[in-house]
Amino acid sequence: MLSRVLSLLCLLLCMSCAAQDHPSLSLTPEGVKMIRSELGNIGLFDQALADAKKEVDAEIELGIKVPIPKDMAGGYTHERHKRNFVVLQIAGNLYQVTGEEKYANYIKESLLAYAKMYPNLPLHPTNRSYATGKIFWQCLNDANWLVYVSQAYDCIYDFLSKKERDHLEKDLFRPFAEFLSRENPKFFNRIHNHSTWANAAVGMIGLVMDDKELVQWSLYGLPNDGINENEVDNDGGYIKVKGVRVAGFLAQLDLSFAPDGYFTEGPYYLRYAIFPFLVYAKALHNNKPALDILNYRDGILSKAVDALMLQTDASGRFFPLNDAQKGMSIEAREIITAIDVMYTYRGQNPVLLSIAKDQNKVLLDETGFTVAKAIQQEKEEPYIQRSAVFGDGESGLEGGVSILRADDACLVMKYSAQGMGHGHFDKLSYSYYDEVGEIIQDYGAVRWVNVDQKGGGRYLPENKTFGKQSIGHNTIVVNEESHYEGSVKKGEENHPELYHVDISNDNLQLISAKENHAYPGTKLHRSLFLFQDEDFSNPLVIDIFRASSINPNQYDLPLWFMGHLLSADFEYSKSMESLEILGDKNGYQHIWKEAEGISANNQFQITWFGNEKFYSMNAVLGENDKLIFGRLGANDPNFNLRNDPVFIHRKENAKSSTYVNIIESHGTYERTTEIPLSPFSQVESIELIEDSREYTILKFKSTKQNEWTLAIANENNSSEALHKLEVNGIDYLWKGVYKIFKNQK
């Protein structure tokens, strides 16, 4: 009898210990206990719970739907399976938080339906991806499914019988994980956001199943992947260190980020990838604490979230660098995850709470509970956007991105590495924002995400023929050829170099970089200043862009301004009956030439209206320069492109050329009163008074008759260097790279 009692006690103890193992990905038993103890007392979390119940209950009422896959993104089967994995993950958390078995039963029946379908499921019939999926048209979406569903499975693991678990793991989860990894090594074993999702998916289901082999693959990549180097496409992402290919989740953390947290594919794709990075990191934190993943590489994930938040405009929208859809913002569910996880596990930084408060949503897990409780206790502190300088590449030395902010103005300069297959040929380009939105735009990607009518949500052909091309960005284009000849491989081998940056003075900030490899025999050097003075109602962007070559070239500098052209102070001829196309390749074939002008003056001005405001560009004009107004939309049979305006300043048959521009915001228009305020430029004149290999000096005057002279050293970037230059009988002396002089005559 005693032995039977002891055996029973041991069995109960083992069962108790086993029960403590699940959940262990997005939730823990301790966290569930904490949440349940305060349900009904934490407003924002209680709202998340109510919203989740409403959402999942509606799906339960609808019934389980697991259709045979056939559609691209935006089509019924794609969106149904996408909806399934999101709802299943929420249902799992609902079961743990509420204890209501209807949620566990819903997950069980859904998984059994998938397990019945999956063993005989062929590749997706579309066959339009380098890694075609089974449930979705690409393996990437299959990995999305497994990242989410592994969390649901974890939450009901102990609810299921051993027989049910064995069936699901044999017929669904293990084959699914092997399909994403061993059967698709080009998808799994690379450095890319796609592979981050794959690594996380395989690792998370491996943790739930206690499958050490899957976890090993996820962390370190597949051994002997069999990828033929000659078959590697032009999409980048295959990295070797000392001749050995590196892959896996830890390699993603090592090689996708600069030390300051900048993600080489840009903010839009980090917004997407930060979810698998963080949910898998959270799972590893719970299951493999010795790995100390949240402190890995000096807390790289925390730095990445900080960098991501800084790469937003005043409304929280991410800068559309590289392949990016505009409008993506901090309200995305991936960013809710990022804020909740980072607040909970990395020092409980109170400024993150102000972001969470603006999001007004939290996760239905212990991180969301922690954030909601802290907000209820009013622990938040204001989050203030600031100027920032980010490096690119593993060591942060492959160019970068800088963000200059002053009042409501935000200037973004991109001089980064290629960014792999999602990168654009836009070296030394910039975009400009105010508190409302874009003034000078980056087009982003030519894509309608998840819109079935537009290519099933895929990148459209014009993304390659225009979106990635240099003419689609605010940077110099030489001889109508894109940077690096439009080759990702050449782009990956080269990058611009940071020349000088100074964000220490709010009234005059500088970012300056050089690009010597985009065009053989041609060197590019751009210096962008953000300048404030009481003579001007808003900060000025001062742009000095130098090009020098061993051969005569045609130089085009486009300005993709946002708004409606109001005026130009030079003569131009507008096409009235028919339009000609600006060129025949490299993006030029998509631009209608609407007008062309010339001017006998040594400066010109254009003014446009957008965001209910007035903007002007004042620029230095060279002899015989051409001034072209264009509009996007030529050779676009399916209306895939926006019909955006562009202004192109062209210099022909020149070895060296220097562009000098000042962009200003100077007024508003009140539609209800129909009264324009300050509709005219506050810059009266601009003049280039010295330009040599060593120095560039410009002079500009306000309508209040104050005058400034801005000098920059083009070859010596030492902050200690002393410079002396006489121009027009005036001596200019300064220390460091640059200096601005006011009213020096």
C-alpha positions in Angstrom: 0.0 0.0 0.0 2.8 2.4 1.0 4.6 1.7 -2.2 1.5 2.4 -4.2 1.0 5.7 -2.4 4.6 6.6 -3.0 4.3 5.7 -6.7 1.1 7.8 -7.0 2.9 10.7 -5.3 5.8 10.4 -7.7 3.4 10.2 -10.6 1.5 13.3 -9.4 4.8 15.1 -8.9 6.0 14.2 -12.4 2.7 15.3 -13.8 3.0 18.5 -11.9 6.5 19.1 -13.2 5.4 18.3 -16.7 2.5 20.7 -16.5 4.9 23.5 -15.6 6.7 23.0 -18.9 3.8 24.5 -20.9 3.1 27.1 -21.8 6.7 28.3 -22.3 6.8 30.4 -25.5 4.6 33.5 -25.2 3.3 32.7 -21.7 4.6 30.9 -18.6 2.7 29.2 -15.8 3.9 31.9 -13.4 2.8 34.6 -15.8 -0.6 33.1 -16.2 -1.0 32.9 -12.5 0.0 36.6 -12.1 -2.5 37.7 -14.8 -5.4 35.7 -13.4 -4.9 37.2 -10.0 -5.6 40.7 -11.3 -8.1 40.2 -14.1 -10.7 43.0 -14.0 -8.3 45.5 -12.4 -6.0 46.5 -15.2 -8.0 48.5 -17.8 -5.9 48.3 -20.9 -5.2 44.5 -20.5 -8.9 43.9 -19.7 -9.8 45.7 -22.9 -7.3 43.4 -24.8 -9.0 40.4 -23.3 -12.5 41.6 -24.2 -11.3 42.4 -27.8 -9.7 39.0 -28.1 -12.8 37.2 -26.9 -15.0 39.0 -29.3 -12.6 38.3 -32.2 -12.1 34.6 -31.4 -15.7 33.9 -30.5 -16.8 35.2 -33.9 -14.4 32.8 -35.5 -15.7 29.9 -33.4 -19.2 30.7 -34.4 -18.1 30.8 -38.1 -16.7 27.3 -37.8 -13.4 25.8 -38.7 -12.3 26.4 -42.3 -9.1 24.9 -43.7 -9.5 25.1 -47.5 -7.1 23.5 -50.0 -4.6 26.3 -50.9 -4.8 27.8 -54.3 -4.7 31.7 -54.2 -2.0 34.4 -54.1 -1.9 37.0 -51.4 -5.3 38.7 -51.1 -7.2 35.7 -52.4 -9.6 33.7 -50.3 -7.5 30.7 -49.4 -4.4 32.9 -48.6 -6.4 35.3 -46.4 -8.3 32.4 -44.7 -5.2 30.6 -43.6 -3.6 33.8 -42.6 -6.6 34.6 -40.5 -6.5 31.1 -39.0 -2.9 31.4 -37.7 -3.6 34.8 -36.1 -6.8 33.6 -34.4 -5.3 30.3 -33.2 -2.5 32.2 -31.4 -4.9 34.5 -29.7 -7.2 31.6 -28.8 -4.2 29.8 -27.1 -3.6 32.8 -24.9 -7.3 33.1 -24.2 -7.4 29.5 -23.0 -4.5 30.1 -20.7 -5.8 33.4 -19.3 -9.5 32.4 -18.9 -9.3 28.6 -18.6 -12.3 28.3 -20.9 -12.0 24.9 -22.7 -13.9 26.1 -25.8 -10.7 27.9 -26.9 -8.6 24.8 -26.5 -11.1 22.7 -28.3 -11.2 25.2 -31.2 -7.4 25.0 -31.5 -7.4 21.2 -31.3 -10.0 20.8 -34.0 -8.3 23.3 -36.2 -4.9 21.5 -35.8 -6.5 18.2 -36.5 -7.9 19.5 -39.7 -4.5 20.8 -40.8 -2.9 17.5 -39.8 -5.4 15.7 -42.0 -4.7 17.9 -45.0 -0.9 18.4 -44.7 0.5 14.9 -45.4 -0.9 14.9 -48.9 -0.5 18.6 -49.6 1.6 19.4 -52.7 3.5 22.6 -53.3 1.3 25.6 -53.7 -0.1 25.6 -57.3 1.1 29.1 -58.1 4.8 28.1 -58.1 5.9 31.8 -58.3 8.5 32.0 -55.5 12.1 31.0 -55.2 10.8 29.0 -52.2 7.3 27.9 -52.9 5.2 27.1 -49.9 2.5 24.5 -49.3 -0.2 26.4 -47.4 0.8 29.7 -49.0 2.4 30.7 -52.2 5.8 31.2 -50.6 7.6 29.5 -47.7 7.8 32.8 -45.9 4.0 32.8 -45.2 4.2 29.1 -44.2 6.9 30.2 -41.6 4.5 32.9 -40.4 1.9 30.2 -39.9 4.2 28.1 -37.8 5.5 30.9 -35.7 2.0 31.8 -34.6 0.6 28.2 -34.4 3.5 26.9 -32.4 2.4 29.3 -29.7 -1.2 28.0 -29.9 0.0 24.4 -29.7 2.2 25.3 -26.7 -0.8 26.8 -24.9 -3.0 23.6 -25.3 -0.1 21.1 -25.0 -1.3 19.7 -21.7 -4.9 19.9 -22.7 -4.3 17.3 -25.5 -3.8 13.6 -24.9 -0.5 12.0 -25.7 -2.1 10.3 -28.7 -3.3 13.6 -30.1 0.1 15.2 -29.6 1.9 12.3 -31.2 -0.5 12.5 -34.2 0.0 16.3 -34.6 3.7 16.1 -34.3 4.1 13.2 -36.7 1.7 14.3 -39.4 1.9 18.1 -39.1 4.5 19.8 -37.1 7.7 17.8 -37.7 7.0 17.5 -41.5 6.2 21.2 -41.5 9.5 22.1 -39.8 11.5 19.9 -42.1 9.8 21.4 -45.2 10.8 24.9 -44.1 14.4 23.8 -43.4 15.9 20.7 -44.9 13.6 20.8 -48.0 14.2 24.5 -48.6 17.8 25.3 -47.6 17.9 28.4 -49.9 15.1 29.8 -47.8 16.3 28.6 -44.4 20.1 29.0 -44.6 20.7 32.7 -45.5 20.8 36.1 -43.8 17.5 37.6 -44.6 14.2 38.5 -43.0 12.7 35.5 -44.7 15.1 33.2 -42.9 14.6 34.9 -39.6 10.9 33.8 -39.8 12.0 30.3 -40.8 14.6 30.0 -38.0 12.1 31.2 -35.4 9.3 28.9 -36.7 11.5 25.8 -36.6 13.0 26.7 -33.3 9.7 27.5 -31.6 8.0 24.3 -32.6 11.2 22.5 -31.6 11.0 24.0 -28.1 7.3 22.9 -27.7 8.0 19.4 -28.9 11.4 19.2 -27.0 13.0 18.4 -30.4 16.6 19.3 -29.8 17.6 18.8 -33.5 15.1 21.4 -34.7 16.3 23.9 -32.1 19.9 23.3 -33.1 19.0 23.9 -36.8 17.2 27.1 -35.8 20.0 28.5 -33.9 23.0 27.6 -36.1 21.6 26.7 -39.5 21.5 23.5 -41.4 24.7 21.5 -41.7 25.7 20.6 -45.2 22.9 22.5 -46.8 23.8 21.5 -50.3 23.3 25.0 -51.8 25.2 25.3 -55.1 27.0 28.7 -55.2 26.4 28.9 -58.9 22.7 28.8 -58.3 22.6 31.7 -55.8 20.3 34.3 -57.3 20.8 38.1 -57.4 18.9 38.6 -54.1 21.8 38.6 -51.7 21.7 37.1 -48.2 24.3 34.3 -48.4 27.1 35.1 -46.0 30.5 33.4 -45.5 32.9 33.9 -42.6 36.4 32.5 -43.2 35.0 30.5 -46.1 32.2 28.8 -44.2 28.6 29.7 -44.8 26.9 31.1 -41.7 23.2 30.8 -41.0 20.6 30.4 -38.2 19.0 32.7 -35.7 22.3 33.7 -34.0 23.9 34.6 -37.3 20.8 36.7 -38.1 21.5 38.7 -34.9 25.2 38.9 -35.8 25.0 39.9 -39.4 21.7 41.7 -40.0 22.3 44.5 -37.6 24.9 47.2 -37.2 26.2 47.5 -33.6 23.8 50.5 -33.0 20.7 48.4 -34.1 20.3 49.6 -37.7 18.8 46.7 -39.8 20.4 46.4 -43.2 17.1 45.8 -45.1 15.7 49.1 -43.7 13.0 50.0 -41.1 10.0 48.6 -43.0 11.5 45.1 -43.1 12.7 45.4 -39.5 9.2 46.2 -38.5 8.2 42.9 -40.1 11.2 40.9 -38.9 11.2 42.2 -35.3 8.2 40.0 -34.5 10.0 36.6 -35.1 13.2 38.1 -33.6 11.4 38.9 -30.4 8.9 36.1 -30.0 11.6 33.6 -30.5 13.9 35.5 -28.2 11.2 35.5 -25.5 10.8 31.7 -26.0 14.5 31.2 -25.7 14.6 33.4 -22.6 12.0 31.1 -21.0 13.4 27.8 -22.2 17.2 28.4 -22.5 18.1 31.1 -20.0 21.7 30.2 -20.1 21.8 31.5 -23.7 20.9 35.0 -22.3 19.5 35.9 -25.7 18.1 39.2 -24.7 21.6 40.4 -23.8 23.1 38.8 -26.9 25.6 41.0 -28.7 25.3 43.7 -26.1 21.5 43.8 -26.2 21.3 44.1 -30.0 17.5 43.5 -30.0 16.9 46.3 -27.6 19.1 48.6 -29.7 17.2 47.5 -32.8 13.8 48.5 -31.3 15.3 51.9 -30.3 16.6 52.4 -33.8 13.3 51.4 -35.3 11.4 53.9 -33.3 13.7 56.7 -34.4 13.1 55.8 -38.0 9.6 57.2 -38.0 8.1 60.6 -38.9 6.1 62.8 -36.5 3.0 60.6 -37.0 4.9 57.4 -36.2 5.1 56.2 -39.8 8.3 54.4 -40.9 10.5 56.0 -43.4 9.9 54.1 -46.7 13.6 53.2 -47.3 14.3 50.4 -49.8 11.3 48.1 -50.6 8.6 49.6 -48.3 4.9 50.3 -48.4 4.1 53.7 -47.1 1.8 54.2 -44.1 3.2 51.4 -42.0 3.5 52.7 -38.5 4.1 52.0 -34.8 0.5 50.9 -34.6 1.4 47.6 -36.3 1.0 44.5 -34.2 4.7 43.7 -34.6 5.6 47.0 -32.9 3.1 46.4 -30.1 5.0 43.1 -29.5 8.3 45.0 -29.7 7.3 47.6 -27.1 5.7 45.1 -24.7 8.6 42.7 -24.8 11.4 45.3 -24.5 9.7 47.1 -21.7 9.2 43.9 -19.7 12.6 42.3 -20.3 15.0 45.2 -20.8 14.9 47.5 -17.9 11.3 48.7 -18.0 12.2 51.9 -19.7 9.4 54.4 -19.0 9.6 56.2 -22.3 8.4 52.9 -24.0 5.2 53.2 -22.0 4.3 56.5 -23.8 4.6 54.7 -27.1 2.4 51.8 -25.7 -0.1 54.4 -24.5 -0.3 55.9 -28.0 -0.8 52.4 -29.4 -3.6 51.9 -26.9 -3.2 48.1 -27.3 -1.2 45.5 -25.4 -0.5 41.8 -26.0 -2.6 39.2 -24.3 0.3 37.8 -22.3 2.5 38.7 -19.3 4.4 41.3 -21.2 1.2 43.1 -22.2 0.0 42.7 -18.7 3.2 44.3 -17.3 2.9 47.2 -19.7 -0.8 47.8 -19.0 -0.3 47.7 -15.3 2.6 50.2 -15.5 0.5 52.6 -17.7 -2.3 52.3 -15.1 0.2 53.3 -12.5 1.2 56.3 -14.6 4.8 55.4 -14.9 5.2 56.6 -18.5 7.6 59.3 -19.5 7.5 61.2 -22.9 9.1 59.7 -25.9 11.0 62.4 -27.7 12.3 61.9 -31.2 15.8 63.1 -31.7 18.5 63.4 -34.4 20.3 60.1 -34.8 23.2 58.6 -36.8 23.2 54.9 -37.7 25.9 52.8 -39.2 25.3 49.9 -41.5 26.8 46.5 -41.8 28.0 44.0 -39.1 30.6 46.5 -37.8 28.6 49.7 -38.6 31.2 50.8 -41.1 29.4 50.3 -44.4 27.8 53.7 -44.7 24.6 54.3 -42.9 21.5 56.4 -42.4 21.3 59.7 -40.6 18.2 61.6 -39.3 18.4 65.3 -38.6 15.5 66.8 -36.6 14.8 70.5 -35.8 11.4 71.6 -34.5 8.9 69.7 -36.8 11.4 69.2 -39.6 13.0 65.8 -40.2 15.7 65.2 -42.8 16.7 61.6 -43.7 19.9 60.9 -45.6 20.6 57.4 -46.9 24.2 56.4 -47.6 23.9 52.8 -46.5 24.9 49.5 -47.9 22.8 47.8 -50.6 20.4 46.2 -48.2 20.4 42.9 -50.1 17.6 42.1 -52.5 15.2 44.7 -50.9 17.8 47.5 -51.4 17.4 50.3 -53.9 20.1 52.0 -56.0 19.7 55.3 -54.1 23.1 56.2 -52.7 23.4 59.7 -51.1 19.6 60.2 -51.5 17.4 62.0 -49.0 13.8 62.6 -48.0 12.3 65.4 -46.0 9.3 65.5 -43.6 7.4 68.0 -41.4 4.8 67.4 -38.7 2.1 66.5 -41.4 4.1 64.2 -43.7 6.3 64.1 -46.7 7.7 67.2 -48.4 10.4 65.5 -50.5 9.5 61.8 -50.9 11.1 58.4 -51.2 8.8 56.5 -53.4 9.1 53.2 -51.5 8.1 50.0 -53.3 5.8 49.4 -56.3 3.6 47.0 -54.5 0.1 46.6 -53.2 0.5 44.3 -50.2 -2.2 41.6 -50.0 -4.3 43.2 -52.8 -5.3 40.4 -55.1 -6.1 42.6 -58.0 -2.5 43.9 -58.0 -0.4 40.8 -58.7 -1.7 38.9 -55.7 0.1 41.3 -53.4 3.6 40.6 -54.9 6.1 43.2 -56.0 5.0 44.5 -59.4 7.3 44.6 -62.5 7.7 48.3 -62.1 9.4 47.8 -58.8 12.5 46.7 -60.7 12.1 48.9 -63.7 11.4 52.1 -61.6 11.1 51.7 -57.8 14.7 50.4 -57.3 16.2 52.6 -60.0 18.3 55.7 -59.1 16.1 58.2 -61.0 13.3 57.3 -58.7 15.2 58.9 -55.8 16.5 62.3 -54.8 20.1 61.6 -55.9 22.4 62.3 -58.8 22.1 60.0 -61.8 24.9 59.9 -64.3 24.3 59.3 -68.0 20.8 57.9 -67.2 22.4 54.8 -65.6 21.5 53.6 -62.2 24.1 53.2 -59.4 26.3 50.1 -59.7 24.6 49.4 -63.1 21.6 48.3 -61.2 23.4 45.2 -60.0 22.7 43.9 -56.4 25.9 42.0 -56.5 27.9 45.1 -57.3 25.9 47.0 -54.7 26.7 44.4 -52.1 30.4 44.7 -52.8 30.5 48.5 -52.4 29.0 51.2 -50.2 29.3 55.0 -49.6 31.5 56.4 -46.8 30.5 58.7 -44.1 32.5 61.9 -44.4 31.3 64.0 -41.5 28.3 64.2 -39.2 27.5 66.8 -36.5 24.2 66.8 -34.6 25.5 68.7 -31.6 24.0 72.1 -32.5 20.3 72.2 -33.0 20.6 75.4 -35.2 23.0 73.8 -37.7 23.3 70.1 -38.2 25.3 68.4 -40.9 25.5 65.0 -42.5 28.0 64.5 -45.3 29.0 61.3 -47.2 30.9 60.2 -50.3 30.2 57.6 -53.0 33.1 56.6 -55.2 31.9 53.3 -56.7 28.4 53.9 -58.1 29.9 55.0 -61.4 33.4 54.1 -62.6 35.7 57.2 -62.7 33.1 59.4 -61.0 33.0 60.6 -57.4 30.0 61.9 -55.6 29.9 63.9 -52.4 26.8 65.2 -50.8 26.5 67.5 -47.7 23.1 68.2 -46.2 22.6 70.8 -43.5 19.5 71.5 -41.4 19.6 75.2 -40.5 17.5 77.3 -38.2 17.4 81.1 -37.8 14.8 83.6 -36.7 14.6 85.0 -40.2 12.9 81.8 -41.4 9.6 80.5 -40.1 10.9 76.9 -40.4 14.2 75.2 -40.7 16.0 75.2 -44.1 17.5 72.2 -45.9 20.8 73.3 -47.5 22.0 70.8 -50.0 25.5 70.8 -51.6 26.0 67.9 -54.0 29.3 67.6 -55.9 30.1 65.3 -58.8 33.5 65.0 -60.4 34.6 62.7 -63.2 37.5 62.0 -65.5 35.0 62.1 -68.4 32.3 64.5 -69.5 28.8 63.3 -68.4 25.2 64.1 -68.2 24.1 64.7 -64.6 20.5 64.6 -63.5 19.4 65.6 -60.0 15.7 64.8 -59.5 13.5 66.3 -56.8 10.4 64.2 -56.0 8.4 66.9 -54.4 5.0 66.2 -52.9 2.3 68.6 -54.0 1.1 70.9 -56.8 3.5 73.2 -58.6 2.5 76.8 -58.1 5.2 78.8 -59.9 8.7 78.9 -61.4 10.7 82.0 -62.0 12.1 80.9 -65.4 10.7 80.4 -68.8 9.5 76.9 -69.7 7.6 75.3 -72.5 4.9 72.9 -71.5 3.7 70.0 -73.8 0.1 70.8 -74.5 -1.0 68.1 -77.0 1.2 65.1 -76.5 3.9 63.9 -74.2 7.3 62.4 -74.8 9.0 59.9 -72.6 12.1 61.1 -70.8 14.3 58.0 -71.7 14.2 54.4 -72.6 15.6 52.5 -69.6 16.7 52.5 -65.9 13.4 54.1 -64.8 13.5 57.0 -67.3 11.0 55.0 -69.5 8.4 55.6 -66.8 8.6 59.4 -66.7 6.6 61.7 -68.9 8.4 64.9 -69.9 5.8 67.6 -69.3 7.9 70.7 -69.6 11.4 72.0 -70.1 12.9 75.4 -69.3 16.1 77.4 -69.3 17.1 80.6 -67.5 19.7 83.3 -68.2 20.1 83.9 -64.4 22.5 82.2 -62.1 19.8 81.0 -59.8 16.2 79.8 -60.0 13.2 79.1 -57.8 10.2 76.8 -57.9 7.3 76.8 -55.4 4.7 74.1 -54.7 1.7 73.5 -52.4 1.2 70.4 -50.3 0.1 69.4 -46.8 -1.8 72.7 -46.7 1.6 74.5 -46.8 3.9 76.4 -49.2 7.3 75.1 -50.1 10.1 76.5 -52.3 13.4 75.4 -53.7 16.0 78.0 -54.4 19.0 76.7 -56.4 22.2 77.8 -58.1 22.0 77.5 -61.9 24.9 76.8 -64.3 25.2 77.9 -67.8 23.1 75.9 -70.3 21.5 73.8 -67.5 18.1 72.3 -68.4 15.2 72.4 -66.0 12.7 69.6 -66.6 9.2 69.0 -65.2 8.1 65.3 -65.4 5.4 63.0 -64.1 5.5 59.3 -63.3 3.3 57.0 -65.3 4.7 56.3 -68.7 5.0 52.7 -69.9 2.7 51.6 -67.1 -0.1 49.6 -68.8 -1.7 48.4 -65.6 -1.7 51.7 -63.6 0.7 50.3 -61.1 2.6 53.5 -60.5 1.4 56.7 -58.8 1.3 59.7 -61.0 3.8 61.7 -58.9 5.5 64.9 -60.1 9.2 65.3 -60.4 11.6 68.2 -61.1 14.9 67.4 -62.7 17.9 69.7 -62.8 20.1 68.5 -65.7 23.7 69.4 -66.5 25.2 68.2 -69.7 28.7 67.5 -71.1 30.4 68.3 -67.8 33.2 66.6 -66.0 32.5 68.3 -62.7 29.2 69.7 -61.4 28.1 71.2 -58.1 24.4 71.5 -57.2 23.4 73.9 -54.5 19.8 73.9 -53.3 17.8 75.4 -50.4 14.5 73.8 -49.5 12.2 75.8 -47.3 8.7 75.6 -45.8 7.3 79.1 -45.5 3.6 79.4 -45.2 0.1 77.9 -44.9 -3.3 78.1 -46.5 -6.5 78.1 -44.5 -9.2 76.7 -46.7 -12.1 77.9 -44.6 -11.0 81.5 -44.7 -9.3 81.1 -48.1 -6.4 83.2 -46.8 -2.8 82.2 -47.7 -0.2 83.1 -45.1 3.5 83.7 -46.2 3.1 82.1 -49.6 6.4 83.5 -50.9 9.9 82.3 -50.3 11.8 83.9 -47.5 15.1 83.2 -49.3 15.9 86.2 -51.6 19.1 85.0 -53.2 21.6 82.1 -53.3 25.1 82.1 -54.8 28.0 79.7 -55.2 31.1 81.9 -54.6 33.8 79.3 -54.3 33.9 75.7 -55.6 37.1 73.7 -55.8 38.3 70.2 -54.9 39.3 71.5 -51.5 36.4 73.9 -50.6 32.9 74.9 -51.4 31.4 78.2 -50.2 27.9 79.5 -50.8 26.1 82.6 -49.8 22.4 83.2 -49.3 20.3 86.1 -48.2 16.9 86.3 -46.5 14.1 88.7 -47.5 15.0 90.5 -44.2 18.4 91.3 -45.8 20.5 89.2 -43.5 23.2 87.2 -45.3 24.9 84.0 -44.4 28.1 82.4 -45.9 28.5 78.6 -45.5 31.9 77.1 -46.0 32.8 73.4 -46.1 36.1 71.6 -46.5 35.7 68.8 -49.1 38.8 66.9 -48.5 39.8 67.3 -44.8 37.2 66.0 -42.4 39.3 66.6 -39.3 37.5 68.5 -36.6 40.8 70.0 -35.6 41.9 71.3 -39.0 42.3 75.0 -39.5 41.2 76.5 -42.8 41.8 79.9 -44.3 40.5 81.0 -47.7 40.2 84.4 -49.4 37.2 84.9 -51.7 36.3 88.2 -53.3 38.6 90.0 -51.0 37.1 88.5 -47.8 39.1 86.1 -45.6 37.2 83.1 -44.2 38.8 81.4 -41.3 37.4 78.4 -39.4 38.3 75.3 -37.5 36.8 72.0 -38.4 34.9 70.7 -41.4 32.4 73.6 -41.8 31.5 77.0 -40.6 28.6 79.4 -41.1 29.2 83.2 -41.0 26.3 85.7 -40.7 26.4 89.2 -42.2 30.1 89.0 -43.0 30.9 91.5 -45.7 
